[in-house]
Amino acid sequence: MRDDPTVVALVERARGGEQGAWDEIVRRYMPLVWSLCRRYRLSGGDVDDVAASVWLRLVERLDTIRDPAALPGWLATTARRECMQLIRTRERQVPTEQDLFPDEASEGADERLLAEERHIALRVAFAELPERCQELLTLLSADPPIPYIEIANRLGMAIGGIGPTRKRCLDRLRQQPSIAAIMGIAPTSGR
C-alpha cells in the first residue's frame, strides 16, 4: 500500500486546496485515528480532542510530507504522539476532590463507554457505505431538516426514490460487521 495512487492523488488534490480531497482524507482515515486513541483508553471527549489535533497538524504540515503515499503512517504516528502528549498532560494535573470522590452522575461510566463504542462502530460502518448512501443519509439527518425536494435536486433523483433508497442504505448499514455485531445479527455476504 506504500505506493497507493489513490492516497497520492488525494494528498496532491488536498495540497491544491480541494475541499473534496480533504473531506475524503478525513472520511477514509478517521477510523484509524479513533482506533489508535482507543488503544490509549482515552475518553470520548479526549478522543475528539486528539482527532482535532491530528487534523490540525495535517493542515499545518501537509506540504512537508515528502512521500504522499506515507500519509496513513504519518497520521498514525501523529495520533500516537498526540495521545501520549494528552496522557502526559493529564498526569501532571492535580486531582480534585471531585476526581477522588466522583458523584453519582459518574456511576454511569459503563453505559457511557458502551454508548461511545456504539457511536464509533456506527461511524466506521457509515464510512464503509457507498458515497451515494453517505450523501443521502447525511442530508436526511440534517438539522434543521432539508425538504425532500431539495434533497432530490441535490442528488439528482426522484422524490419518490428517496424513501426506498434510504431503506436500502440503512439495510446496508445494518449489515456492516461492526453494526451487525452490536445488533446481534449475522451480516449477509451479498452487499
FIFILUM-14940 format. One record per residue: z, y, x of N, C-alpha, C in turn. Coordinates in nm, 4 decimals, padded with zeros to 6 digits. Layout:
N
+----------+----------+----------+----------+----------+----------+----------+----------+----------+
|       nZ |       nY |       nX |      caZ |      caY |      caX |       cZ |       cY |       cX |
+----------+----------+----------+----------+----------+----------+----------+----------+----------+
|        Z |        Y |        X |        Z |        Y |        X |        Z |        Y |        X |
...
+----------+----------+----------+----------+----------+----------+----------+----------+----------+
//
This chain:
191
+----------+----------+----------+----------+----------+----------+----------+----------+----------+
|       nZ |       nY |       nX |      caZ |      caY |      caX |       cZ |       cY |       cX |
+----------+----------+----------+----------+----------+----------+----------+----------+----------+
|  00.0000 | -00.1204 |  00.0824 |  00.0000 |  00.0000 |  00.0000 |  00.0000 |  00.1257 |  00.0860 |
|  00.0074 |  00.1080 |  00.2151 |  00.0167 |  00.2209 |  00.3058 | -00.1036 |  00.3149 |  00.2946 |
| -00.2220 |  00.2593 |  00.2657 | -00.3419 |  00.3417 |  00.2560 | -00.3909 |  00.3519 |  00.1122 |
| -00.2986 |  00.3550 |  00.0165 | -00.3342 |  00.3610 | -00.1244 | -00.4120 |  00.4900 | -00.1512 |
| -00.5400 |  00.4797 | -00.1838 | -00.6205 |  00.6012 | -00.2047 | -00.5740 |  00.6830 | -00.3243 |
| -00.5104 |  00.6184 | -00.4226 | -00.4607 |  00.6923 | -00.5381 | -00.3499 |  00.7882 | -00.4966 |
| -00.2584 |  00.7394 | -00.4126 | -00.1483 |  00.8237 | -00.3657 | -00.2030 |  00.9385 | -00.2813 |
| -00.2954 |  00.9069 | -00.1922 | -00.3551 |  01.0101 | -00.1068 | -00.4211 |  01.1173 | -00.1931 |
| -00.4981 |  01.0741 | -00.2937 | -00.5658 |  01.1700 | -00.3815 | -00.4648 |  01.2548 | -00.4598 |
| -00.3569 |  01.1922 | -00.5086 | -00.2540 |  01.2685 | -00.5814 | -00.1905 |  01.3742 | -00.4922 |
| -00.1571 |  01.3363 | -00.3695 | -00.0944 |  01.4317 | -00.2773 | -00.1900 |  01.5467 | -00.2472 |
| -00.3156 |  01.5148 | -00.2226 | -00.4130 |  01.6200 | -00.1923 | -00.4307 |  01.7142 | -00.3112 |
| -00.4375 |  01.6575 | -00.4317 | -00.4513 |  01.7417 | -00.5506 | -00.3266 |  01.8278 | -00.5719 |
| -00.2088 |  01.7697 | -00.5478 | -00.0842 |  01.8460 | -00.5626 | -00.0778 |  01.9574 | -00.4588 |
| -00.1221 |  01.9279 | -00.3378 | -00.1265 |  02.0334 | -00.2344 | -00.2168 |  02.1478 | -00.2765 |
| -00.3196 |  02.1140 | -00.3534 | -00.4110 |  02.2161 | -00.4034 | -00.3572 |  02.2913 | -00.5243 |
| -00.2361 |  02.2543 | -00.5685 | -00.1721 |  02.3256 | -00.6782 | -00.2036 |  02.2710 | -00.8162 |
| -00.2606 |  02.1524 | -00.8251 | -00.2963 |  02.0954 | -00.9553 | -00.1718 |  02.0403 | -01.0244 |
| -00.1372 |  02.0994 | -01.1376 | -00.0164 |  02.0611 | -01.2109 | -00.0208 |  01.9160 | -01.2552 |
| -00.1374 |  01.8692 | -01.2989 | -00.1500 |  01.7309 | -01.3435 | -00.1150 |  01.6315 | -01.2338 |
| -00.1496 |  01.6644 | -01.1105 | -00.1167 |  01.5767 | -00.9974 |  00.0346 |  01.5737 | -00.9756 |
|  00.0982 |  01.6891 | -00.9855 |  00.2448 |  01.6942 | -00.9717 |  00.3105 |  01.6107 | -01.0810 |
|  00.2627 |  01.6264 | -01.2030 |  00.3191 |  01.5502 | -01.3146 |  00.3045 |  01.4000 | -01.2917 |
|  00.1890 |  01.3590 | -01.2427 |  00.1642 |  01.2166 | -01.2182 |  00.2539 |  01.1639 | -01.1062 |
|  00.2739 |  01.2438 | -01.0016 |  00.3636 |  01.2022 | -00.8926 |  00.5049 |  01.1808 | -00.9465 |
|  00.5534 |  01.2743 | -01.0259 |  00.6883 |  01.2620 | -01.0820 |  00.6948 |  01.1411 | -01.1746 |
|  00.5954 |  01.1244 | -01.2619 |  00.5948 |  01.0112 | -01.3551 |  00.5927 |  00.8790 | -01.2794 |
|  00.5140 |  00.8737 | -01.1761 |  00.4963 |  00.7488 | -01.1020 |  00.6191 |  00.7135 | -01.0179 |
|  00.6830 |  00.8134 | -00.9570 |  00.7889 |  00.7844 | -00.8597 |  00.9302 |  00.8160 | -00.9065 |
|  00.9465 |  00.8704 | -01.0280 |  01.0820 |  00.8959 | -01.0779 |  01.1629 |  00.7664 | -01.0872 |
|  01.1057 |  00.6542 | -01.1347 |  01.1855 |  00.5307 | -01.1372 |  01.2360 |  00.4893 | -00.9984 |
|  01.1590 |  00.5143 | -00.8947 |  01.2030 |  00.4842 | -00.7583 |  01.3260 |  00.5675 | -00.7236 |
|  01.3201 |  00.6961 | -00.7517 |  01.4323 |  00.7862 | -00.7209 |  01.5558 |  00.7437 | -00.8001 |
|  01.5389 |  00.7151 | -00.9292 |  01.6525 |  00.6732 | -01.0122 |  01.7143 |  00.5437 | -00.9600 |
|  01.6300 |  00.4489 | -00.9247 |  01.6845 |  00.3199 | -00.8798 |  01.7635 |  00.3357 | -00.7501 |
|  01.7174 |  00.4211 | -00.6615 |  01.7926 |  00.4439 | -00.5374 |  01.9274 |  00.5102 | -00.5673 |
|  01.9273 |  00.6037 | -00.6601 |  02.0531 |  00.6700 | -00.6975 |  02.1503 |  00.5699 | -00.7586 |
|  02.0991 |  00.4771 | -00.8371 |  02.1858 |  00.3771 | -00.8989 |  02.2486 |  00.2867 | -00.7942 |
|  02.1775 |  00.2610 | -00.6846 |  02.2345 |  00.1785 | -00.5770 |  02.3576 |  00.2450 | -00.5164 |
|  02.3609 |  00.3771 | -00.5209 |  02.4761 |  00.4501 | -00.4681 |  02.5822 |  00.4709 | -00.5758 |
|  02.5602 |  00.4120 | -00.6925 |  02.6542 |  00.4164 | -00.8054 |  02.6876 |  00.5591 | -00.8490 |
|  02.5849 |  00.6422 | -00.8541 |  02.6043 |  00.7795 | -00.8982 |  02.6069 |  00.7846 | -01.0505 |
|  02.6779 |  00.8813 | -01.1041 |  02.6836 |  00.9003 | -01.2493 |  02.5534 |  00.9639 | -01.2969 |
|  02.5352 |  00.9676 | -01.4277 |  02.4131 |  01.0234 | -01.4852 |  02.3843 |  01.1659 | -01.4414 |
|  02.4870 |  01.2512 | -01.4451 |  02.4687 |  01.3899 | -01.4025 |  02.4353 |  01.4002 | -01.2547 |
|  02.5002 |  01.3163 | -01.1746 |  02.4726 |  01.3176 | -01.0314 |  02.3323 |  01.2668 | -01.0020 |
|  02.2870 |  01.1662 | -01.0774 |  02.1504 |  01.1151 | -01.0605 |  02.0510 |  01.2266 | -01.0888 |
|  02.0759 |  01.3010 | -01.1967 |  01.9867 |  01.4121 | -01.2305 |  01.9873 |  01.5184 | -01.1206 |
|  02.1056 |  01.5480 | -01.0643 |  02.1143 |  01.6468 | -00.9559 |  02.0377 |  01.6011 | -00.8325 |
|  02.0557 |  01.4746 | -00.7958 |  01.9850 |  01.4219 | -00.6785 |  01.8347 |  01.4231 | -00.7027 |
|  01.7926 |  01.3789 | -00.8206 |  01.6496 |  01.3761 | -00.8513 |  01.5913 |  01.5170 | -00.8431 |
|  01.6620 |  01.6156 | -00.8975 |  01.6139 |  01.7540 | -00.8908 |  01.6019 |  01.7999 | -00.7458 |
|  01.6988 |  01.7616 | -00.6633 |  01.6930 |  01.7984 | -00.5214 |  01.5750 |  01.7324 | -00.4510 |
|  01.5490 |  01.6063 | -00.4847 |  01.4368 |  01.5352 | -00.4226 |  01.3055 |  01.6045 | -00.4566 |
|  01.2865 |  01.6388 | -00.5848 |  01.1605 |  01.7028 | -00.6253 |  01.1499 |  01.8428 | -00.5654 |
|  01.2627 |  01.9136 | -00.5521 |  01.2601 |  02.0440 | -00.4873 |  01.2192 |  02.0298 | -00.3401 |
|  01.2762 |  01.9308 | -00.2724 |  01.2383 |  01.9068 | -00.1313 |  01.0890 |  01.8762 | -00.1201 |
|  01.0365 |  01.7994 | -00.2148 |  00.8938 |  01.7666 | -00.2107 |  00.8092 |  01.8925 | -00.2277 |
|  00.8480 |  01.9778 | -00.3206 |  00.7742 |  02.1035 | -00.3395 |  00.7771 |  02.1852 | -00.2109 |
|  00.8942 |  02.1909 | -00.1473 |  00.9087 |  02.2694 | -00.0245 |  00.8320 |  02.2100 |  00.0933 |
|  00.8189 |  02.0774 |  00.0966 |  00.7686 |  02.0126 |  00.2182 |  00.6415 |  01.9311 |  00.2002 |
|  00.5788 |  01.9371 |  00.0860 |  00.4601 |  01.8541 |  00.0630 |  00.3525 |  01.8787 |  00.1693 |
|  00.3370 |  02.0033 |  00.2088 |  00.2335 |  02.0348 |  00.3088 |  00.2673 |  01.9812 |  00.4475 |
|  00.3920 |  01.9434 |  00.4710 |  00.4293 |  01.8947 |  00.6044 |  00.4239 |  01.7429 |  00.6164 |
|  00.3977 |  01.6736 |  00.5065 |  00.3870 |  01.5270 |  00.5123 |  00.2536 |  01.4941 |  00.5783 |
|  00.2618 |  01.4365 |  00.6992 |  00.1397 |  01.4108 |  00.7777 |  00.0521 |  01.3045 |  00.7145 |
|  00.1125 |  01.1977 |  00.6642 |  00.0367 |  01.0868 |  00.6073 |  00.0617 |  01.0835 |  00.4570 |
| -00.0323 |  01.1346 |  00.3765 | -00.0097 |  01.1391 |  00.2315 |  00.0218 |  01.0029 |  00.1700 |
| -00.0311 |  00.8948 |  00.2274 | -00.0038 |  00.7615 |  00.1727 |  00.1422 |  00.7209 |  00.1918 |
|  00.2138 |  00.7923 |  00.2789 |  00.3543 |  00.7617 |  00.3054 |  00.4482 |  00.8280 |  00.2044 |
|  00.3930 |  00.8914 |  00.1022 |  00.4759 |  00.9627 |  00.0048 |  00.5882 |  00.8771 | -00.0537 |
|  00.5633 |  00.7532 | -00.0989 |  00.6741 |  00.6742 | -00.1557 |  00.7891 |  00.6558 | -00.0562 |
|  00.7575 |  00.6298 |  00.0694 |  00.8616 |  00.6152 |  00.1707 |  00.9360 |  00.7458 |  00.1942 |
|  00.8628 |  00.8561 |  00.1951 |  00.9243 |  00.9876 |  00.2136 |  01.0206 |  01.0150 |  00.0988 |
|  00.9777 |  00.9849 | -00.0248 |  01.0646 |  01.0063 | -00.1412 |  01.1897 |  00.9193 | -00.1337 |
|  01.1731 |  00.7936 | -00.0934 |  01.2874 |  00.7027 | -00.0830 |  01.3864 |  00.7528 |  00.0216 |
|  01.3360 |  00.7926 |  00.1362 |  01.4230 |  00.8438 |  00.2426 |  01.4951 |  00.9695 |  00.1973 |
|  01.4220 |  01.0602 |  00.1338 |  01.4820 |  01.1850 |  00.0866 |  01.5870 |  01.1571 | -00.0205 |
|  01.5598 |  01.0643 | -00.1110 |  01.6572 |  01.0298 | -00.2158 |  01.7841 |  00.9725 | -00.1532 |
|  01.7691 |  00.8841 | -00.0550 |  01.8879 |  00.8273 |  00.0111 |  01.9695 |  00.9374 |  00.0791 |
|  01.9020 |  01.0277 |  00.1480 |  01.9729 |  01.1375 |  00.2163 |  02.0456 |  01.2269 |  00.1167 |
|  01.9795 |  01.2564 |  00.0057 |  02.0434 |  01.3413 | -00.0955 |  02.1638 |  01.2708 | -00.1580 |
|  02.1530 |  01.1401 | -00.1804 |  02.2665 |  01.0638 | -00.2336 |  02.3836 |  01.0683 | -00.1366 |
|  02.3545 |  01.0453 | -00.0102 |  02.4604 |  01.0464 |  00.0914 |  02.5239 |  01.1859 |  00.1027 |
|  02.4419 |  01.2899 |  00.0952 |  02.4942 |  01.4261 |  00.1014 |  02.5882 |  01.4530 | -00.0162 |
|  02.5493 |  01.4084 | -00.1339 |  02.6335 |  01.4266 | -00.2519 |  02.7646 |  01.3515 | -00.2360 |
|  02.7585 |  01.2300 | -00.1882 |  02.8794 |  01.1490 | -00.1689 |  02.9711 |  01.2144 | -00.0658 |
|  02.9145 |  01.2615 |  00.0451 |  02.9962 |  01.3293 |  00.1471 |  03.0633 |  01.4543 |  00.0899 |
|  02.9894 |  01.5287 |  00.0101 |  03.0456 |  01.6494 | -00.0515 |  03.1602 |  01.6132 | -00.1447 |
|  03.1438 |  01.5075 | -00.2233 |  03.2483 |  01.4646 | -00.3154 |  03.3724 |  01.4163 | -00.2412 |
|  03.3519 |  01.3509 | -00.1272 |  03.4673 |  01.3009 | -00.0509 |  03.5528 |  01.4149 |  00.0029 |
|  03.4920 |  01.5314 |  00.0225 |  03.5674 |  01.6461 |  00.0743 |  03.6407 |  01.7224 | -00.0349 |
|  03.6122 |  01.6899 | -00.1604 |  03.6771 |  01.7601 | -00.2698 |  03.8167 |  01.7031 | -00.2931 |
|  03.9097 |  01.7909 | -00.3266 |  04.0472 |  01.7503 | -00.3544 |  04.0573 |  01.7143 | -00.5021 |
|  04.1082 |  01.5931 | -00.5321 |  04.1201 |  01.5546 | -00.6729 |  04.2197 |  01.6428 | -00.7469 |
|  04.1898 |  01.6694 | -00.8707 |  04.2801 |  01.7481 | -00.9545 |  04.3645 |  01.6525 | -01.0382 |
|  04.4594 |  01.7077 | -01.1097 |  04.5443 |  01.6246 | -01.1957 |  04.4590 |  01.5518 | -01.2996 |
|  04.3553 |  01.6184 | -01.3484 |  04.2681 |  01.5559 | -01.4480 |  04.1934 |  01.4372 | -01.3859 |
|  04.1561 |  01.4459 | -01.2574 |  04.0894 |  01.3343 | -01.1908 |  04.1845 |  01.2158 | -01.1748 |
|  04.3122 |  01.2452 | -01.1456 |  04.4085 |  01.1390 | -01.1228 |  04.4583 |  01.0767 | -01.2524 |
|  04.4666 |  01.1581 | -01.3583 |  04.5142 |  01.1100 | -01.4876 |  04.4123 |  01.1473 | -01.5944 |
|  04.3041 |  01.0714 | -01.6019 |  04.1989 |  01.1068 | -01.6982 |  04.2496 |  01.0970 | -01.8415 |
|  04.1952 |  01.1821 | -01.9256 |  04.2364 |  01.1811 | -02.0653 |  04.1626 |  01.0703 | -02.1422 |
|  04.1953 |  01.0580 | -02.2693 |  04.1358 |  00.9523 | -02.3494 |  03.9847 |  00.9651 | -02.3608 |
|  03.9313 |  01.0853 | -02.3443 |  03.7861 |  01.1048 | -02.3568 |  03.7110 |  01.0266 | -02.2496 |
|  03.7761 |  01.0032 | -02.1358 |  03.7068 |  00.9317 | -02.0291 |  03.7197 |  00.7810 | -02.0419 |
|  03.7932 |  00.7346 | -02.1436 |  03.8075 |  00.5909 | -02.1634 |  03.6772 |  00.5264 | -02.2062 |
|  03.5808 |  00.6049 | -02.2516 |  03.4521 |  00.5512 | -02.2947 |  03.3526 |  00.5400 | -02.1800 |
|  03.4025 |  00.5248 | -02.0579 |  03.3130 |  00.5200 | -01.9427 |  03.2165 |  00.4023 | -01.9506 |
|  03.2648 |  00.2882 | -01.9994 |  03.1759 |  00.1727 | -02.0121 |  03.0624 |  00.2019 | -02.1095 |
|  03.0950 |  00.2642 | -02.2210 |  02.9932 |  00.2969 | -02.3196 |  02.8929 |  00.3964 | -02.2620 |
|  02.9417 |  00.4959 | -02.1871 |  02.8509 |  00.5933 | -02.1259 |  02.7622 |  00.5269 | -02.0226 |
|  02.8171 |  00.4339 | -01.9451 |  02.7375 |  00.3630 | -01.8450 |  02.6294 |  00.2800 | -01.9117 |
|  02.6642 |  00.2095 | -02.0184 |  02.5642 |  00.1310 | -02.0908 |  02.4566 |  00.2202 | -02.1509 |
|  02.4983 |  00.3324 | -02.2058 |  02.4007 |  00.4257 | -02.2629 |  02.3079 |  00.4787 | -02.1540 |
|  02.3636 |  00.5092 | -02.0371 |  02.2814 |  00.5586 | -01.9256 |  02.1841 |  00.4512 | -01.8784 |
|  02.2288 |  00.3266 | -01.8731 |  02.1396 |  00.2178 | -01.8327 |  02.0274 |  00.1997 | -01.9342 |
|  02.0591 |  00.2122 | -02.0631 |  01.9546 |  00.2028 | -02.1659 |  01.8559 |  00.3183 | -02.1514 |
|  01.9082 |  00.4358 | -02.1205 |  01.8235 |  00.5541 | -02.1043 |  01.7273 |  00.5354 | -01.9856 |
|  01.7784 |  00.4839 | -01.8767 |  01.6945 |  00.4585 | -01.7589 |  01.5892 |  00.3528 | -01.7909 |
|  01.6303 |  00.2462 | -01.8587 |  01.5349 |  00.1409 | -01.8957 |  01.4243 |  00.1980 | -01.9832 |
|  01.4601 |  00.2868 | -02.0740 |  01.3600 |  00.3483 | -02.1607 |  01.2640 |  00.4343 | -02.0792 |
|  01.3171 |  00.5129 | -01.9855 |  01.2292 |  00.5967 | -01.9033 |  01.1345 |  00.5127 | -01.8194 |
|  01.1840 |  00.4029 | -01.7633 |  01.0996 |  00.3143 | -01.6824 |  00.9925 |  00.2509 | -01.7703 |
|  01.0312 |  00.2016 | -01.8877 |  00.9351 |  00.1384 | -01.9789 |  00.8315 |  00.2396 | -02.0262 |
|  00.8756 |  00.3605 | -02.0564 |  00.7842 |  00.4652 | -02.1021 |  00.6802 |  00.4955 | -01.9943 |
|  00.7222 |  00.4987 | -01.8687 |  00.6300 |  00.5272 | -01.7577 |  00.5247 |  00.4183 | -01.7424 |
|  00.5518 |  00.2984 | -01.7936 |  00.4569 |  00.1877 | -01.7839 |  00.3551 |  00.1871 | -01.8980 |
|  00.3764 |  00.2680 | -02.0001 |  00.2825 |  00.2739 | -02.1115 |  00.1522 |  00.3407 | -02.0677 |
|  00.0429 |  00.3103 | -02.1372 | -00.0816 |  00.3822 | -02.1089 | -00.0615 |  00.5322 | -02.1318 |
| -00.1376 |  00.6110 | -02.0600 | -00.1226 |  00.7564 | -02.0676 | -00.1384 |  00.8075 | -02.2110 |
| -00.2311 |  00.7504 | -02.2855 | -00.2550 |  00.7926 | -02.4238 | -00.1292 |  00.7732 | -02.5094 |
| -00.0617 |  00.6596 | -02.4924 |  00.0628 |  00.6350 | -02.5662 |  00.1711 |  00.7340 | -02.5236 |
|  00.1817 |  00.7602 | -02.3936 |  00.2812 |  00.8556 | -02.3454 |  00.2581 |  00.9927 | -02.4086 |
|  00.1305 |  01.0354 | -02.4110 |  00.0989 |  01.1665 | -02.4686 |  00.1369 |  01.1709 | -02.6169 |
|  00.0951 |  01.0679 | -02.6921 |  00.1223 |  01.0665 | -02.8357 |  00.2721 |  01.0651 | -02.8636 |
|  00.3459 |  00.9766 | -02.7988 |  00.4897 |  00.9678 | -02.8246 |  00.5619 |  01.0949 | -02.7822 |
|  00.5170 |  01.1574 | -02.6747 |  00.5771 |  01.2833 | -02.6306 |  00.5545 |  01.3923 | -02.7352 |
|  00.4319 |  01.4021 | -02.7845 |  00.4028 |  01.5031 | -02.8865 |  00.4802 |  01.4770 | -03.0154 |
|  00.4917 |  01.3499 | -03.0527 |  00.5628 |  01.3161 | -03.1766 |  00.7140 |  01.3397 | -03.1670 |
|  00.7665 |  01.3419 | -03.0450 |  00.9108 |  01.3616 | -03.0304 |  00.9461 |  01.5038 | -02.9874 |
|  00.8490 |  01.5939 | -02.9921 |  00.8731 |  01.7324 | -02.9509 |  00.9733 |  01.7994 | -03.0444 |
|  01.0486 |  01.8919 | -02.9889 |  01.1441 |  01.9699 | -03.0666 |  01.1172 |  02.1165 | -03.0376 |
|  01.0752 |  02.1937 | -03.1328 |  01.0560 |  02.1622 | -03.2731 |  00.9343 |  02.0717 | -03.2924 |
|  00.9305 |  02.0007 | -03.4067 |  00.8206 |  01.9074 | -03.4329 |  00.6844 |  01.9773 | -03.4343 |
|  00.5849 |  01.9074 | -03.3836 |  00.4482 |  01.9586 | -03.3830 |  00.3774 |  01.9008 | -03.5056 |
|  00.3083 |  01.9842 | -03.5825 |  00.2372 |  01.9331 | -03.7009 |  00.1332 |  01.8274 | -03.6620 |
|  00.1140 |  01.7282 | -03.7504 |  00.0183 |  01.6203 | -03.7247 | -00.1215 |  01.6740 | -03.6962 |
| -00.1609 |  01.7789 | -03.7654 | -00.2960 |  01.8323 | -03.7460 | -00.3134 |  01.8808 | -03.6020 |
| -00.2082 |  01.9427 | -03.5479 | -00.2155 |  01.9911 | -03.4098 | -00.2167 |  01.8735 | -03.3116 |
| -00.1366 |  01.7709 | -03.3390 | -00.1366 |  01.6518 | -03.2537 | -00.2742 |  01.5872 | -03.2558 |
| -00.3309 |  01.5741 | -03.3760 | -00.4636 |  01.5137 | -03.3891 | -00.5669 |  01.5942 | -03.3103 |
| -00.5612 |  01.7255 | -03.3186 | -00.6555 |  01.8098 | -03.2445 | -00.6367 |  01.7968 | -03.0942 |
| -00.5123 |  01.7981 | -03.0485 | -00.4856 |  01.7869 | -02.9041 | -00.5359 |  01.6546 | -02.8467 |
| -00.5192 |  01.5473 | -02.9240 | -00.5552 |  01.4145 | -02.8745 | -00.6948 |  01.3712 | -02.9165 |
| -00.7618 |  01.4536 | -02.9985 | -00.8962 |  01.4197 | -03.0423 | -00.9001 |  01.2947 | -03.1275 |
| -00.8066 |  01.2854 | -03.2208 | -00.8017 |  01.1680 | -03.3075 | -00.7839 |  01.2117 | -03.4516 |
| -00.8137 |  01.1211 | -03.5445 | -00.7963 |  01.1500 | -03.6865 | -00.6477 |  01.1498 | -03.7215 |
| -00.6098 |  01.2342 | -03.8161 | -00.4698 |  01.2401 | -03.8585 | -00.4240 |  01.1025 | -03.9069 |
| -00.5112 |  01.0317 | -03.9797 | -00.4769 |  00.9002 | -04.0315 | -00.4570 |  00.7958 | -03.9232 |
| -00.5013 |  00.8243 | -03.8024 | -00.4840 |  00.7296 | -03.6919 | -00.3539 |  00.7476 | -03.6171 |
| -00.2826 |  00.8567 | -03.6434 | -00.1596 |  00.8846 | -03.5688 | -00.0532 |  00.7779 | -03.5965 |
| -00.0272 |  00.7489 | -03.7228 |  00.0767 |  00.6516 | -03.7584 |  00.0500 |  00.5127 | -03.7006 |
| -00.0702 |  00.4558 | -03.7245 | -00.0986 |  00.3237 | -03.6678 | -00.0956 |  00.3218 | -03.5146 |
| -00.1439 |  00.4293 | -03.4535 | -00.1420 |  00.4351 | -03.3063 |  00.0015 |  00.4437 | -03.2567 |
|  00.0848 |  00.5229 | -03.3245 |  00.2263 |  00.5319 | -03.2884 |  00.2917 |  00.3936 | -03.2968 |
|  00.2616 |  00.3191 | -03.4032 |  00.3183 |  00.1858 | -03.4191 |  00.2771 |  00.0952 | -03.3028 |
|  00.1496 |  00.0978 | -03.2672 |  00.1040 |  00.0136 | -03.1555 |  00.1732 |  00.0545 | -03.0247 |
|  00.1878 |  00.1847 | -03.0038 |  00.2532 |  00.2326 | -02.8806 |  00.4005 |  00.1909 | -02.8775 |
|  00.4687 |  00.2036 | -02.9914 |  00.6099 |  00.1638 | -02.9958 |  00.6247 |  00.0127 | -02.9786 |
|  00.5298 | -00.0639 | -03.0354 |  00.5322 | -00.2093 | -03.0148 |  00.5164 | -00.2422 | -02.8667 |
|  00.4260 | -00.1711 | -02.7990 |  00.4067 | -00.1931 | -02.6542 |  00.5337 | -00.1560 | -02.5780 |
|  00.5978 | -00.0475 | -02.6199 |  00.7220 | -00.0052 | -02.5547 |  00.8294 | -00.1123 | -02.5715 |
|  00.8407 | -00.1682 | -02.6908 |  00.9407 | -00.2733 | -02.7164 |  00.9141 | -00.3976 | -02.6332 |
|  00.7887 | -00.4210 | -02.5964 |  00.7533 | -00.5405 | -02.5202 |  00.7694 | -00.5213 | -02.3695 |
|  00.7977 | -00.4005 | -02.3246 |  00.8218 | -00.3792 | -02.1823 |  00.9464 | -00.4596 | -02.1438 |
|  00.9446 | -00.5270 | -02.0297 |  01.0571 | -00.6151 | -01.9933 |  01.1939 | -00.5470 | -01.9971 |
|  01.2024 | -00.4239 | -01.9509 |  01.3341 | -00.3589 | -01.9486 |  01.3861 | -00.3329 | -02.0897 |
|  01.2990 | -00.2995 | -02.1823 |  01.3400 | -00.2746 | -02.3206 |  01.3635 | -00.4063 | -02.3930 |
|  01.2753 | -00.5035 | -02.3710 |  01.2907 | -00.6340 | -02.4347 |  01.4257 | -00.6954 | -02.3979 |
|  01.4670 | -00.6781 | -02.2732 |  01.5957 | -00.7328 | -02.2293 |  01.7119 | -00.6664 | -02.3035 |
|  01.7044 | -00.5366 | -02.3213 |  01.8106 | -00.4653 | -02.3924 |  01.8146 | -00.5073 | -02.5388 |
|  01.6969 | -00.5257 | -02.5979 |  01.6883 | -00.5597 | -02.7406 |  01.7099 | -00.7085 | -02.7638 |
|  01.7116 | -00.7883 | -02.6562 |  01.7338 | -00.9309 | -02.6704 |  01.6138 | -01.0068 | -02.7245 |
|  01.4924 | -00.9547 | -02.6939 |  01.3717 | -01.0246 | -02.7366 |  01.2904 | -01.0637 | -02.6153 |
|  01.2083 | -01.1649 | -02.6314 |  01.1232 | -01.2089 | -02.5217 |  00.9944 | -01.1292 | -02.5256 |
|  00.9559 | -01.0659 | -02.4117 |  00.8314 | -00.9902 | -02.4092 |  00.7128 | -01.0859 | -02.4229 |
|  00.6097 | -01.0369 | -02.4930 |  00.4886 | -01.1182 | -02.5052 |  00.3982 | -01.0894 | -02.3884 |
|  00.3129 | -01.1856 | -02.3579 |  00.2247 | -01.1676 | -02.2423 |  00.1001 | -01.0893 | -02.2769 |
|  00.0675 | -01.0707 | -02.4012 | -00.0554 | -01.0012 | -02.4394 | -00.0380 | -00.8538 | -02.4582 |
| -00.0190 | -00.7788 | -02.3497 | -00.0003 | -00.6339 | -02.3605 | -00.1314 | -00.5651 | -02.3658 |
+----------+----------+----------+----------+----------+----------+----------+----------+----------+
//
